[in-house]
Amino acid sequence: MTSGILPRKSLSLLREWIEEPLSRILPSLRVEPVLVDPETIRMPKPVHLGEEQVWSRRGSETTWRHDLIVPATHEALSPKGSAVAQEGYIRIRGEDE
């Protein structure tokens, strides 16, 4: 928005200041409660996030748990134990994980 009273100014950041932090940002998808087998996380994988996807959720109040997602098939597989409702994030696996 311009008013015509104040001069215009363009601000920018140097690429060398932001290049390394921006390269560490990984996309994630928030998922509301889903029923999963607590031993093997099996769910459809979003195709636009690549092959190495991780299911991240709270392990306790102060920790996070990260498990690789096993792709779901067309067969209905019930867990060996009880299914658990969990909410979390589907993330791309980073190099440091």
ABEGO torsion letter per residue (X at the ends): XBAGABBBBBBBBBAAAAAAAAAABBBBBBBBBBBBBAABBBBBBBAAAEABBBBBBBABAABBBBBBBBBBBABBBBBABBBBBBBBBBBBBBAAX
